Amino acid sequence: MDQNFTFMVYGFTAAWLIVILYVISLALRESRLRQELDRVKRMLEEREK
């Protein structure tokens, strides 16, 4: 029983680690997309002038 609990804790730890890494990767992608969008907006504003 004790060994099963240990494996369950390892499983939950691995699952949370995967979720946290996924959220971090989403945040980084969003940041890059925002920068790209700002760059495109600046290009369009310069082109209109």
CHARMM-style PDB file with segment names, atoms N, HN, CA, C and O in Angstrom:
ATOM      1  N   MET     1       0.828  -1.194   0.000  1.00  0.00      PROA
ATOM      2  CA  MET     1       0.000   0.000   0.000  1.00  0.00      PROA
ATOM      3  C   MET     1       0.869   1.253   0.000  1.00  0.00      PROA
ATOM      4  O   MET     1       0.576   2.216  -0.709  1.00  0.00      PROA
ATOM      5  N   ASP     2       1.932   1.241   0.792  1.00  0.00      PROA
ATOM      6  HN  ASP     2       2.170   0.459   1.368  1.00  0.00      PROA
ATOM      7  CA  ASP     2       2.800   2.400   0.887  1.00  0.00      PROA
ATOM      8  C   ASP     2       3.483   2.680  -0.447  1.00  0.00      PROA
ATOM      9  O   ASP     2       3.658   3.840  -0.822  1.00  0.00      PROA
ATOM     10  N   GLN     3       3.868   1.629  -1.166  1.00  0.00      PROA
ATOM     11  HN  GLN     3       3.726   0.687  -0.862  1.00  0.00      PROA
ATOM     12  CA  GLN     3       4.528   1.805  -2.455  1.00  0.00      PROA
ATOM     13  C   GLN     3       3.548   2.384  -3.476  1.00  0.00      PROA
ATOM     14  O   GLN     3       3.938   3.214  -4.298  1.00  0.00      PROA
ATOM     15  N   ASN     4       2.298   1.965  -3.438  1.00  0.00      PROA
ATOM     16  HN  ASN     4       1.981   1.291  -2.771  1.00  0.00      PROA
ATOM     17  CA  ASN     4       1.302   2.520  -4.354  1.00  0.00      PROA
ATOM     18  C   ASN     4       1.117   4.008  -4.120  1.00  0.00      PROA
ATOM     19  O   ASN     4       0.984   4.777  -5.072  1.00  0.00      PROA
ATOM     20  N   PHE     5       1.107   4.417  -2.862  1.00  0.00      PROA
ATOM     21  HN  PHE     5       1.215   3.792  -2.089  1.00  0.00      PROA
ATOM     22  CA  PHE     5       0.971   5.834  -2.539  1.00  0.00      PROA
ATOM     23  C   PHE     5       2.157   6.620  -3.085  1.00  0.00      PROA
ATOM     24  O   PHE     5       1.984   7.722  -3.606  1.00  0.00      PROA
ATOM     25  N   THR     6       3.349   6.066  -2.972  1.00  0.00      PROA
ATOM     26  HN  THR     6       3.490   5.170  -2.549  1.00  0.00      PROA
ATOM     27  CA  THR     6       4.553   6.729  -3.495  1.00  0.00      PROA
ATOM     28  C   THR     6       4.441   6.918  -4.999  1.00  0.00      PROA
ATOM     29  O   THR     6       4.751   7.994  -5.510  1.00  0.00      PROA
ATOM     30  N   PHE     7       4.000   5.883  -5.717  1.00  0.00      PROA
ATOM     31  HN  PHE     7       3.748   5.009  -5.301  1.00  0.00      PROA
ATOM     32  CA  PHE     7       3.861   6.011  -7.165  1.00  0.00      PROA
ATOM     33  C   PHE     7       2.767   7.015  -7.530  1.00  0.00      PROA
ATOM     34  O   PHE     7       2.885   7.723  -8.530  1.00  0.00      PROA
ATOM     35  N   MET     8       1.708   7.080  -6.728  1.00  0.00      PROA
ATOM     36  HN  MET     8       1.613   6.504  -5.916  1.00  0.00      PROA
ATOM     37  CA  MET     8       0.644   8.054  -6.969  1.00  0.00      PROA
ATOM     38  C   MET     8       1.185   9.480  -6.801  1.00  0.00      PROA
ATOM     39  O   MET     8       0.870  10.364  -7.599  1.00  0.00      PROA
ATOM     40  N   VAL     9       1.988   9.697  -5.776  1.00  0.00      PROA
ATOM     41  HN  VAL     9       2.244   8.979  -5.129  1.00  0.00      PROA
ATOM     42  CA  VAL     9       2.583  11.023  -5.562  1.00  0.00      PROA
ATOM     43  C   VAL     9       3.494  11.377  -6.736  1.00  0.00      PROA
ATOM     44  O   VAL     9       3.468  12.507  -7.223  1.00  0.00      PROA
ATOM     45  N   TYR    10       4.299  10.416  -7.192  1.00  0.00      PROA
ATOM     46  HN  TYR    10       4.321   9.498  -6.796  1.00  0.00      PROA
ATOM     47  CA  TYR    10       5.154  10.666  -8.353  1.00  0.00      PROA
ATOM     48  C   TYR    10       4.319  11.005  -9.588  1.00  0.00      PROA
ATOM     49  O   TYR    10       4.679  11.892 -10.362  1.00  0.00      PROA
ATOM     50  N   GLY    11       3.230  10.312  -9.763  1.00  0.00      PROA
ATOM     51  HN  GLY    11       2.938   9.591  -9.134  1.00  0.00      PROA
ATOM     52  CA  GLY    11       2.362  10.573 -10.912  1.00  0.00      PROA
ATOM     53  C   GLY    11       1.753  11.960 -10.868  1.00  0.00      PROA
ATOM     54  O   GLY    11       1.749  12.674 -11.870  1.00  0.00      PROA
ATOM     55  N   PHE    12       1.236  12.344  -9.703  1.00  0.00      PROA
ATOM     56  HN  PHE    12       1.239  11.763  -8.889  1.00  0.00      PROA
ATOM     57  CA  PHE    12       0.658  13.681  -9.570  1.00  0.00      PROA
ATOM     58  C   PHE    12       1.712  14.767  -9.743  1.00  0.00      PROA
ATOM     59  O   PHE    12       1.450  15.813 -10.337  1.00  0.00      PROA
ATOM     60  N   THR    13       2.901  14.510  -9.222  1.00  0.00      PROA
ATOM     61  HN  THR    13       3.114  13.660  -8.739  1.00  0.00      PROA
ATOM     62  CA  THR    13       3.988  15.480  -9.379  1.00  0.00      PROA
ATOM     63  C   THR    13       4.345  15.645 -10.852  1.00  0.00      PROA
ATOM     64  O   THR    13       4.526  16.765 -11.329  1.00  0.00      PROA
ATOM     65  N   ALA    14       4.445  14.544 -11.564  1.00  0.00      PROA
ATOM     66  HN  ALA    14       4.298  13.633 -11.176  1.00  0.00      PROA
ATOM     67  CA  ALA    14       4.756  14.608 -12.995  1.00  0.00      PROA
ATOM     68  C   ALA    14       3.646  15.327 -13.757  1.00  0.00      PROA
ATOM     69  O   ALA    14       3.924  16.132 -14.647  1.00  0.00      PROA
ATOM     70  N   ALA    15       2.395  15.041 -13.413  1.00  0.00      PROA
ATOM     71  HN  ALA    15       2.170  14.388 -12.690  1.00  0.00      PROA
ATOM     72  CA  ALA    15       1.277  15.684 -14.097  1.00  0.00      PROA
ATOM     73  C   ALA    15       1.294  17.191 -13.866  1.00  0.00      PROA
ATOM     74  O   ALA    15       1.112  17.963 -14.807  1.00  0.00      PROA
ATOM     75  N   TRP    16       1.510  17.618 -12.623  1.00  0.00      PROA
ATOM     76  HN  TRP    16       1.657  16.991 -11.857  1.00  0.00      PROA
ATOM     77  CA  TRP    16       1.556  19.054 -12.342  1.00  0.00      PROA
ATOM     78  C   TRP    16       2.739  19.715 -13.032  1.00  0.00      PROA
ATOM     79  O   TRP    16       2.631  20.845 -13.508  1.00  0.00      PROA
ATOM     80  N   LEU    17       3.839  19.035 -13.088  1.00  0.00      PROA
ATOM     81  HN  LEU    17       3.928  18.117 -12.702  1.00  0.00      PROA
ATOM     82  CA  LEU    17       5.012  19.592 -13.767  1.00  0.00      PROA
ATOM     83  C   LEU    17       4.725  19.797 -15.253  1.00  0.00      PROA
ATOM     84  O   LEU    17       5.093  20.822 -15.827  1.00  0.00      PROA
ATOM     85  N   ILE    18       4.076  18.833 -15.862  1.00  0.00      PROA
ATOM     86  HN  ILE    18       3.778  18.000 -15.396  1.00  0.00      PROA
ATOM     87  CA  ILE    18       3.713  18.955 -17.279  1.00  0.00      PROA
ATOM     88  C   ILE    18       2.750  20.120 -17.479  1.00  0.00      PROA
ATOM     89  O   ILE    18       2.911  20.896 -18.421  1.00  0.00      PROA
ATOM     90  N   VAL    19       1.759  20.252 -16.615  1.00  0.00      PROA
ATOM     91  HN  VAL    19       1.628  19.622 -15.850  1.00  0.00      PROA
ATOM     92  CA  VAL    19       0.794  21.352 -16.729  1.00  0.00      PROA
ATOM     93  C   VAL    19       1.498  22.699 -16.571  1.00  0.00      PROA
ATOM     94  O   VAL    19       1.238  23.628 -17.336  1.00  0.00      PROA
ATOM     95  N   ILE    20       2.375  22.805 -15.595  1.00  0.00      PROA
ATOM     96  HN  ILE    20       2.585  22.050 -14.974  1.00  0.00      PROA
ATOM     97  CA  ILE    20       3.088  24.075 -15.368  1.00  0.00      PROA
ATOM     98  C   ILE    20       3.962  24.422 -16.560  1.00  0.00      PROA
ATOM     99  O   ILE    20       3.985  25.575 -16.990  1.00  0.00      PROA
ATOM    100  N   LEU    21       4.684  23.445 -17.104  1.00  0.00      PROA
ATOM    101  HN  LEU    21       4.665  22.508 -16.754  1.00  0.00      PROA
ATOM    102  CA  LEU    21       5.515  23.710 -18.282  1.00  0.00      PROA
ATOM    103  C   LEU    21       4.671  24.122 -19.485  1.00  0.00      PROA
ATOM    104  O   LEU    21       5.080  24.983 -20.263  1.00  0.00      PROA
ATOM    105  N   TYR    22       3.504  23.517 -19.639  1.00  0.00      PROA
ATOM    106  HN  TYR    22       3.172  22.818 -19.007  1.00  0.00      PROA
ATOM    107  CA  TYR    22       2.616  23.875 -20.738  1.00  0.00      PROA
ATOM    108  C   TYR    22       2.111  25.303 -20.590  1.00  0.00      PROA
ATOM    109  O   TYR    22       2.064  26.044 -21.572  1.00  0.00      PROA
ATOM    110  N   VAL    23       1.738  25.697 -19.392  1.00  0.00      PROA
ATOM    111  HN  VAL    23       1.776  25.095 -18.594  1.00  0.00      PROA
ATOM    112  CA  VAL    23       1.261  27.064 -19.154  1.00  0.00      PROA
ATOM    113  C   VAL    23       2.378  28.075 -19.416  1.00  0.00      PROA
ATOM    114  O   VAL    23       2.138  29.138 -19.988  1.00  0.00      PROA
ATOM    115  N   ILE    24       3.590  27.740 -18.998  1.00  0.00      PROA
ATOM    116  HN  ILE    24       3.785  26.877 -18.533  1.00  0.00      PROA
ATOM    117  CA  ILE    24       4.725  28.634 -19.259  1.00  0.00      PROA
ATOM    118  C   ILE    24       4.959  28.769 -20.757  1.00  0.00      PROA
ATOM    119  O   ILE    24       5.216  29.870 -21.243  1.00  0.00      PROA
ATOM    120  N   SER    25       4.875  27.671 -21.492  1.00  0.00      PROA
ATOM    121  HN  SER    25       4.666  26.776 -21.097  1.00  0.00      PROA
ATOM    122  CA  SER    25       5.084  27.746 -22.940  1.00  0.00      PROA
ATOM    123  C   SER    25       3.988  28.581 -23.605  1.00  0.00      PROA
ATOM    124  O   SER    25       4.263  29.323 -24.548  1.00  0.00      PROA
ATOM    125  N   LEU    26       2.748  28.465 -23.120  1.00  0.00      PROA
ATOM    126  HN  LEU    26       2.524  27.862 -22.354  1.00  0.00      PROA
ATOM    127  CA  LEU    26       1.670  29.294 -23.665  1.00  0.00      PROA
ATOM    128  C   LEU    26       1.922  30.769 -23.391  1.00  0.00      PROA
ATOM    129  O   LEU    26       1.687  31.608 -24.261  1.00  0.00      PROA
ATOM    130  N   ALA    27       2.393  31.094 -22.201  1.00  0.00      PROA
ATOM    131  HN  ALA    27       2.584  30.412 -21.494  1.00  0.00      PROA
ATOM    132  CA  ALA    27       2.677  32.485 -21.856  1.00  0.00      PROA
ATOM    133  C   ALA    27       3.791  33.048 -22.738  1.00  0.00      PROA
ATOM    134  O   ALA    27       3.717  34.198 -23.171  1.00  0.00      PROA
ATOM    135  N   LEU    28       4.811  32.254 -23.003  1.00  0.00      PROA
ATOM    136  HN  LEU    28       4.872  31.319 -22.651  1.00  0.00      PROA
ATOM    137  CA  LEU    28       5.905  32.711 -23.864  1.00  0.00      PROA
ATOM    138  C   LEU    28       5.419  32.927 -25.295  1.00  0.00      PROA
ATOM    139  O   LEU    28       5.800  33.901 -25.945  1.00  0.00      PROA
ATOM    140  N   ARG    29       4.577  32.018 -25.782  1.00  0.00      PROA
ATOM    141  HN  ARG    29       4.267  31.227 -25.254  1.00  0.00      PROA
ATOM    142  CA  ARG    29       4.030  32.187 -27.136  1.00  0.00      PROA
ATOM    143  C   ARG    29       3.190  33.455 -27.225  1.00  0.00      PROA
ATOM    144  O   ARG    29       3.275  34.202 -28.200  1.00  0.00      PROA
ATOM    145  N   GLU    30       2.371  33.689 -26.190  1.00  0.00      PROA
ATOM    146  HN  GLU    30       2.302  33.083 -25.398  1.00  0.00      PROA
ATOM    147  CA  GLU    30       1.523  34.881 -26.199  1.00  0.00      PROA
ATOM    148  C   GLU    30       2.384  36.140 -26.214  1.00  0.00      PROA
ATOM    149  O   GLU    30       2.072  37.102 -26.917  1.00  0.00      PROA
ATOM    150  N   SER    31       3.449  36.132 -25.450  1.00  0.00      PROA
ATOM    151  HN  SER    31       3.702  35.350 -24.880  1.00  0.00      PROA
ATOM    152  CA  SER    31       4.342  37.285 -25.413  1.00  0.00      PROA
ATOM    153  C   SER    31       4.950  37.548 -26.789  1.00  0.00      PROA
ATOM    154  O   SER    31       4.998  38.690 -27.246  1.00  0.00      PROA
ATOM    155  N   ARG    32       5.414  36.485 -27.444  1.00  0.00      PROA
ATOM    156  HN  ARG    32       5.375  35.558 -27.073  1.00  0.00      PROA
ATOM    157  CA  ARG    32       5.993  36.651 -28.790  1.00  0.00      PROA
ATOM    158  C   ARG    32       4.951  37.138 -29.785  1.00  0.00      PROA
ATOM    159  O   ARG    32       5.252  37.974 -30.637  1.00  0.00      PROA
ATOM    160  N   LEU    33       3.728  36.624 -29.687  1.00  0.00      PROA
ATOM    161  HN  LEU    33       3.483  35.945 -28.995  1.00  0.00      PROA
ATOM    162  CA  LEU    33       2.673  37.061 -30.595  1.00  0.00      PROA
ATOM    163  C   LEU    33       2.319  38.530 -30.380  1.00  0.00      PROA
ATOM    164  O   LEU    33       2.081  39.260 -31.341  1.00  0.00      PROA
ATOM    165  N   ARG    34       2.283  38.962 -29.120  1.00  0.00      PROA
ATOM    166  HN  ARG    34       2.476  38.369 -28.339  1.00  0.00      PROA
ATOM    167  CA  ARG    34       2.008  40.379 -28.831  1.00  0.00      PROA
ATOM    168  C   ARG    34       3.095  41.274 -29.420  1.00  0.00      PROA
ATOM    169  O   ARG    34       2.795  42.323 -29.991  1.00  0.00      PROA
ATOM    170  N   GLN    35       4.354  40.866 -29.282  1.00  0.00      PROA
ATOM    171  HN  GLN    35       4.598  40.014 -28.818  1.00  0.00      PROA
ATOM    172  CA  GLN    35       5.447  41.650 -29.849  1.00  0.00      PROA
ATOM    173  C   GLN    35       5.324  41.735 -31.364  1.00  0.00      PROA
ATOM    174  O   GLN    35       5.520  42.800 -31.949  1.00  0.00      PROA
ATOM    175  N   GLU    36       5.001  40.625 -31.991  1.00  0.00      PROA
ATOM    176  HN  GLU    36       4.841  39.759 -31.516  1.00  0.00      PROA
ATOM    177  CA  GLU    36       4.834  40.609 -33.447  1.00  0.00      PROA
ATOM    178  C   GLU    36       3.670  41.497 -33.870  1.00  0.00      PROA
ATOM    179  O   GLU    36       3.774  42.227 -34.856  1.00  0.00      PROA
ATOM    180  N   LEU    37       2.574  41.440 -33.139  1.00  0.00      PROA
ATOM    181  HN  LEU    37       2.490  40.847 -32.339  1.00  0.00      PROA
ATOM    182  CA  LEU    37       1.415  42.264 -33.449  1.00  0.00      PROA
ATOM    183  C   LEU    37       1.746  43.747 -33.294  1.00  0.00      PROA
ATOM    184  O   LEU    37       1.337  44.561 -34.122  1.00  0.00      PROA
ATOM    185  N   ASP    38       2.475  44.099 -32.253  1.00  0.00      PROA
ATOM    186  HN  ASP    38       2.807  43.437 -31.581  1.00  0.00      PROA
ATOM    187  CA  ASP    38       2.893  45.491 -32.076  1.00  0.00      PROA
ATOM    188  C   ASP    38       3.784  45.944 -33.231  1.00  0.00      PROA
ATOM    189  O   ASP    38       3.670  47.070 -33.713  1.00  0.00      PROA
ATOM    190  N   ARG    39       4.666  45.055 -33.663  1.00  0.00      PROA
ATOM    191  HN  ARG    39       4.759  44.139 -33.271  1.00  0.00      PROA
ATOM    192  CA  ARG    39       5.559  45.392 -34.781  1.00  0.00      PROA
ATOM    193  C   ARG    39       4.750  45.633 -36.058  1.00  0.00      PROA
ATOM    194  O   ARG    39       5.026  46.573 -36.803  1.00  0.00      PROA
ATOM    195  N   VAL    40       3.761  44.791 -36.305  1.00  0.00      PROA
ATOM    196  HN  VAL    40       3.537  44.027 -35.700  1.00  0.00      PROA
ATOM    197  CA  VAL    40       2.925  44.950 -37.502  1.00  0.00      PROA
ATOM    198  C   VAL    40       2.120  46.241 -37.406  1.00  0.00      PROA
ATOM    199  O   VAL    40       1.975  46.949 -38.403  1.00  0.00      PROA
ATOM    200  N   LYS    41       1.599  46.558 -36.231  1.00  0.00      PROA
ATOM    201  HN  LYS    41       1.717  45.983 -35.421  1.00  0.00      PROA
ATOM    202  CA  LYS    41       0.848  47.807 -36.057  1.00  0.00      PROA
ATOM    203  C   LYS    41       1.723  49.019 -36.343  1.00  0.00      PROA
ATOM    204  O   LYS    41       1.292  49.967 -36.999  1.00  0.00      PROA
ATOM    205  N   ARG    42       2.962  48.982 -35.843  1.00  0.00      PROA
ATOM    206  HN  ARG    42       3.312  48.212 -35.310  1.00  0.00      PROA
ATOM    207  CA  ARG    42       3.881  50.099 -36.101  1.00  0.00      PROA
ATOM    208  C   ARG    42       4.179  50.221 -37.595  1.00  0.00      PROA
ATOM    209  O   ARG    42       4.240  51.327 -38.131  1.00  0.00      PROA
ATOM    210  N   MET    43       4.364  49.087 -38.259  1.00  0.00      PROA
ATOM    211  HN  MET    43       4.314  48.189 -37.823  1.00  0.00      PROA
ATOM    212  CA  MET    43       4.626  49.126 -39.695  1.00  0.00      PROA
ATOM    213  C   MET    43       3.452  49.742 -40.448  1.00  0.00      PROA
ATOM    214  O   MET    43       3.652  50.542 -41.362  1.00  0.00      PROA
ATOM    215  N   LEU    44       2.227  49.374 -40.070  1.00  0.00      PROA
ATOM    216  HN  LEU    44       2.064  48.724 -39.327  1.00  0.00      PROA
ATOM    217  CA  LEU    44       1.051  49.923 -40.728  1.00  0.00      PROA
ATOM    218  C   LEU    44       0.912  51.419 -40.460  1.00  0.00      PROA
ATOM    219  O   LEU    44       0.556  52.179 -41.360  1.00  0.00      PROA
ATOM    220  N   GLU    45       1.190  51.844 -39.236  1.00  0.00      PROA
ATOM    221  HN  GLU    45       1.479  51.227 -38.505  1.00  0.00      PROA
ATOM    222  CA  GLU    45       1.107  53.269 -38.922  1.00  0.00      PROA
ATOM    223  C   GLU    45       2.128  54.061 -39.716  1.00  0.00      PROA
ATOM    224  O   GLU    45       1.821  55.149 -40.201  1.00  0.00      PROA
ATOM    225  N   GLU    46       3.341  53.532 -39.858  1.00  0.00      PROA
ATOM    226  HN  GLU    46       3.591  52.647 -39.463  1.00  0.00      PROA
ATOM    227  CA  GLU    46       4.383  54.220 -40.627  1.00  0.00      PROA
ATOM    228  C   GLU    46       3.996  54.272 -42.106  1.00  0.00      PROA
ATOM    229  O   GLU    46       4.273  55.257 -42.791  1.00  0.00      PROA
ATOM    230  N   ARG    47       3.367  53.230 -42.581  1.00  0.00      PROA
ATOM    231  HN  ARG    47       3.142  52.430 -42.024  1.00  0.00      PROA
ATOM    232  CA  ARG    47       2.988  53.175 -43.985  1.00  0.00      PROA
ATOM    233  C   ARG    47       1.884  54.177 -44.312  1.00  0.00      PROA
ATOM    234  O   ARG    47       1.834  54.709 -45.421  1.00  0.00      PROA
ATOM    235  N   GLU    48       0.995  54.436 -43.343  1.00  0.00      PROA
ATOM    236  HN  GLU    48       1.035  54.004 -42.442  1.00  0.00      PROA
ATOM    237  CA  GLU    48      -0.106  55.371 -43.560  1.00  0.00      PROA
ATOM    238  C   GLU    48       0.363  56.819 -43.589  1.00  0.00      PROA
ATOM    239  O   GLU    48      -0.298  57.675 -44.177  1.00  0.00      PROA
ATOM    240  N   LYS    49       1.490  57.094 -42.963  1.00  0.00      PROA
ATOM    241  HN  LYS    49       2.027  56.399 -42.486  1.00  0.00      PROA
ATOM    242  CA  LYS    49       1.986  58.477 -42.900  1.00  0.00      PROA
ATOM    243  C   LYS    49       2.558  58.944 -44.202  1.00  0.00      PROA
ATOM    244  OT1 LYS    49       3.013  60.084 -44.303  1.00  0.00      PROA
TER     245      LYS     49
END
